[in-house]
Each structure stands twice: as structure tokens, then as C-alpha cells.
Amino acid sequence: MKIYTKTGDKGSTSLLGGQRVSKDSIRLEAYGTVDELNSFVGMIRNFEIADYDHNLIEFIQNRLFDIGSSLAAVDKDAEFPLPELRTIRKKDIDYLEQSIDRFCQKLPELNNFVIPAGSELISWCNIARTVCRRAERRIISIEGAAKDYNDIIVFVNRLSDLLFVMGRKYAAENNINEILWNNNL
């Protein structure tokens, strides 16, 4: 199978159902941002991290593919039958929340904003967090998103919280002082 098809050379692409859409459609922007997020989350996996964290990131990356597929699948005007897709479930959201709680148990209470810096690993967590927030905004921009993608929106919202907490966790584990926002500078 060839990687290039030349079908997108004029600025359009196909959704999972075969419908052609402009490459600047909000739907494409949403699942493209989820794909970008997945790449940044993958960077965190390149570091020496605990097995729990590695397994968590593997889970997250697979769910992000599920989310991208769901965003790319539209029944309306579909030329082809849609494939069976895995949806985001309550237990997926619960896993993120349990991980946040697990990590927060060992962290000092936060009373100030944290500057996203301190080490390469902490920075990757925060880059992923900000891309996650952008993905959330793009998903919400899709018409009917609040109804059609509610579980996805909740999952992505929790994921951004988790990525923030992971940055704090790695600072604590590596004895790196968090850099707090100083609005007097």
C-alpha cells in the first residue's frame, strides 16, 4: 500500500465514512490536534519513568487514537459503513482521576501557579498539557459536541489535569524545586 494517495492534493480529505471535507474544517482541526497531543504524550514515554506511569501513558495514547477515530467518523452523508469504534467510557475517565489522586497524595498542596519549567521531562508534560487544552477547545468547537462528545470532552479535560500533576510529580521525584509564578518581578 502506498503512503501517498494524492486525493488530498487539492485541500480536502476523507472522513471515516468517506465524506470529503476541507482540510481546514473544525473537525479535522480537532482530531489533528488530538494526534499532535498523542505525539507529545509519547515524548514523556521516552524518559525513565515508573512502570505505572509507562502503562498509564500507553493507555492514554490508545484512548487518544480512539478519540481521533470517533471525531473522524460521521454517520451523516457517509458513503461507506462506519467501522466499530471503541468509545470513551466512564472507567477510562475514572482511571485518569484515580491516577491524579494517586499522584497528588505525595505532592505538597499548591497555593500558587507553577511556571512550566524545571527539566526536560517536566516541560514535555506541560507542552502536552497545553496541547491537550487546545484539543479540548477544538473538540468543543464541533457542532453538537456537548451532546455527541461529552465523554470525550470530560476525558480530555481530566487528561490535561493529569499532565499538569505528572509535571509536578516528576519535579518532586527528581528533587527539582517547582518554579512558582512571581507577579512581583
VENFEN-V523596 format. One record per backbone hydrogen bond with DSSP energy under -1.0 kcal/mol. CO is the residue of the C=O (numbers start at 1). NH is the residue of the N-H. E is the energy in kcal/mol with one decimal. If there is no record, write none. Layout:
BEGIN
{{CO	NH	E} {CO	NH	E}}
END
This chain:
BEGIN
{{6	9	-1.0} {8	11	-1.8} {11	23	-2.7} {13	21	-2.8} {15	18	-2.1} {17	79	-2.2} {17	80	-2.5} {19	15	-2.6} {21	13	-2.6} {22	25	-1.9} {25	29	-2.5} {26	30	-2.4} {27	31	-2.5} {28	32	-2.3} {29	33	-1.8} {30	34	-1.8} {31	35	-1.8} {32	36	-2.2} {33	37	-2.6} {34	38	-2.2} {35	39	-1.7} {36	40	-1.9} {37	41	-2.8} {38	42	-2.0} {43	46	-1.2} {44	47	-1.5} {47	49	-1.1} {50	54	-2.6} {51	55	-2.8} {52	56	-2.4} {53	57	-2.6} {54	58	-2.2} {55	59	-2.3} {56	60	-2.7} {57	61	-2.9} {58	62	-1.9} {59	63	-2.3} {60	64	-2.5} {61	65	-1.6} {62	66	-1.8} {63	67	-2.6} {64	68	-2.6} {65	69	-2.4} {66	70	-2.5} {67	71	-2.5} {68	72	-1.5} {72	16	-2.4} {75	78	-2.1} {89	93	-1.6} {90	94	-2.8} {91	95	-1.9} {92	96	-1.6} {93	97	-2.4} {94	98	-3.0} {95	99	-2.0} {96	100	-2.4} {97	101	-2.6} {98	102	-2.5} {99	103	-2.5} {100	104	-2.6} {101	105	-1.5} {103	106	-1.1} {104	107	-1.7} {113	181	-2.8} {115	117	-2.1} {119	123	-2.4} {120	124	-2.3} {121	125	-2.0} {122	126	-2.0} {123	127	-2.6} {124	128	-2.6} {125	129	-2.1} {126	130	-2.2} {127	131	-2.2} {128	132	-2.4} {129	133	-2.1} {130	134	-1.8} {131	135	-2.7} {132	136	-2.4} {133	137	-2.0} {134	138	-2.5} {135	139	-2.7} {136	140	-2.4} {137	141	-1.2} {139	142	-1.5} {142	145	-2.3} {144	148	-3.0} {145	149	-3.0} {149	153	-2.8} {150	154	-2.4} {151	155	-2.6} {152	156	-2.8} {153	157	-2.2} {154	158	-2.6} {155	159	-2.5} {156	160	-1.9} {157	161	-1.5} {158	162	-2.7} {159	163	-2.6} {160	164	-1.8} {161	165	-2.4} {162	166	-2.7} {163	167	-1.8} {164	168	-1.8} {165	169	-2.8} {166	170	-2.7} {167	171	-1.6} {168	172	-2.3} {169	173	-2.9} {170	174	-1.6} {171	176	-3.2} {172	175	-1.4} {179	115	-3.8} {182	185	-1.2}}
END
